[in-house]
Amino acid sequence: MRALMRAQQVDNQYHPWNSHEQMMLAKHLSYPRLLSMQRCIDIGVDSQYSYLHGSNFAFKSYDTFISGIDQMACSLSLWQGKRFSGNTAENLFARGVKYWTRDPLAVLQEILENKALANKCVWEPVKVINSEGERVYTDLHDSAWWWDLQVAPNFTHKMLRIGPRFT
């Protein structure tokens, strides 16, 4: 399903939605929780708002809207409910508490495949110098640790255990 969704996004980057506006309408109807069926129909299908009426923003039907939500859900890694367990004293407070998790490699794949994030990612260390010629440290990619980790010829695994250091 992921491959099919990616192929369809080549022609329409907002697939399964028709446009950015329709995608934002779907977001407002479903986030932080899905509105009731009648509210979705009132706002997203039979809307009397002038900017939605007669445009391709509104949905043809409630089923069209839900179908788009389902397509998006099927293309993402699934959430799995788990419970803390254990008999040690440290785990006594957490026994039976439910939490939700996703496959971290699948999530990473989703992030790396997202073209909207491509220009926002930094893939290599950078030395940032201000107008006075001083080194600037603001993020991990311009820290000495990341630079030393990837650029220094005498890299050792000890640097990984030390963690970031800001000098």
C-alpha positions in Angstrom: 0.0 0.0 0.0 2.9 2.4 0.7 4.3 1.9 -2.8 1.0 2.6 -4.4 0.5 5.7 -2.3 4.0 7.0 -3.2 3.3 6.3 -6.9 0.0 8.3 -6.8 1.8 11.2 -5.0 4.0 11.7 -8.0 1.1 13.1 -9.9 -0.6 14.7 -6.9 1.6 15.5 -3.9 -1.6 15.8 -1.7 -3.0 12.3 -2.6 -5.5 11.0 -1.4 -6.7 14.7 -1.3 -7.3 16.8 -4.4 -5.5 19.9 -3.1 -3.7 21.5 -0.2 -6.9 23.1 0.9 -8.8 19.8 0.9 -6.0 18.2 2.9 -6.2 21.0 5.4 -10.0 20.5 5.6 -9.5 16.8 6.2 -7.0 17.7 9.0 -9.5 20.0 10.7 -12.3 17.4 10.4 -10.1 14.6 11.9 -7.6 16.2 14.3 -7.2 16.0 17.2 -10.1 13.6 17.0 -12.5 12.7 14.2 -15.6 14.8 14.4 -19.0 13.1 14.3 -20.3 11.9 11.0 -23.0 14.6 10.9 -20.4 17.4 11.7 -18.1 16.1 8.9 -21.0 16.1 6.5 -22.2 19.6 7.6 -18.7 21.1 7.3 -16.9 19.0 4.7 -19.6 17.9 2.3 -22.7 20.2 2.5 -20.8 23.2 3.6 -22.4 26.6 3.2 -19.1 28.4 3.6 -18.4 30.5 0.5 -14.8 29.4 0.2 -15.9 25.7 0.1 -19.2 25.9 -1.8 -18.7 25.0 -5.5 -15.0 24.3 -5.1 -12.9 21.2 -5.1 -12.2 21.8 -1.4 -15.3 20.1 -0.2 -15.7 16.3 -0.3 -18.2 14.6 -2.6 -19.5 12.5 0.2 -18.7 11.4 3.7 -17.5 8.0 2.3 -15.0 9.9 0.1 -13.6 11.6 3.1 -13.4 8.4 5.2 -11.8 6.6 2.2 -9.0 9.2 2.1 -8.4 8.8 5.9 -8.3 5.0 5.4 -5.8 5.3 2.6 -3.5 7.4 4.7 -3.8 5.1 7.7 -2.9 2.0 5.6 0.2 3.6 4.2 1.7 4.4 7.6 3.3 2.1 10.1 0.7 0.8 12.6 0.5 1.8 16.3 0.7 -1.2 18.6 -0.7 -1.2 22.2 1.6 -2.8 24.8 1.7 -3.2 28.5 4.5 -2.8 31.0 5.2 -6.1 32.8 7.8 -7.4 35.2 8.2 -8.5 38.8 11.1 -6.3 39.9 10.5 -3.5 42.4 11.2 -0.8 39.8 8.4 -2.2 37.6 5.8 -2.5 40.3 4.4 1.0 39.7 4.2 0.4 35.9 2.6 -3.1 35.9 -0.5 -3.1 33.7 0.0 0.4 32.3 -0.7 0.5 28.6 1.4 2.4 26.1 1.5 2.8 22.4 4.5 2.3 20.1 5.4 2.1 16.4 8.2 0.4 14.5 11.0 3.0 14.7 12.6 1.9 11.4 9.3 2.3 9.6 8.8 5.7 11.1 12.3 6.7 10.0 11.5 5.5 6.5 8.4 7.6 6.4 10.4 10.6 7.5 13.1 10.1 4.9 10.5 9.5 2.1 8.7 12.7 2.9 9.8 15.3 0.3 8.4 18.1 2.4 11.1 17.5 5.0 14.0 17.1 2.5 15.1 20.8 2.8 14.8 20.8 6.6 17.2 17.9 7.3 20.9 18.3 7.9 22.9 15.3 6.8 26.5 16.4 7.6 28.3 18.5 10.2 28.6 22.2 9.5 31.0 24.8 10.9 29.0 28.0 11.3 31.0 31.3 11.7 29.5 34.6 12.6 30.4 38.0 11.3 33.2 38.4 13.9 34.9 35.1 12.8 33.7 33.2 15.9 32.4 29.7 15.8 28.6 29.5 16.5 27.1 26.5 18.3 23.3 26.3 18.1 22.4 22.8 16.9 23.8 19.3 17.0 25.0 19.6 13.4 27.2 22.6 14.2 28.5 21.2 17.5 32.1 20.1 18.0 30.9 16.5 18.8 29.2 15.9 15.5 32.1 17.5 13.6 34.7 15.3 15.5 32.6 12.2 15.0 32.4 12.5 11.2 35.5 14.5 10.3 38.3 13.7 12.7 40.8 11.1 11.4 41.3 9.6 14.8 37.7 8.7 15.5 37.1 6.1 18.2 34.0 4.5 19.6 34.7 6.2 22.9 33.3 9.4 21.4 30.0 7.7 21.0 29.8 6.8 24.7 30.8 10.3 25.8 27.9 12.0 23.9 27.8 15.6 22.7 30.3 18.0 24.1 30.1 21.7 23.5 33.3 23.7 23.6 
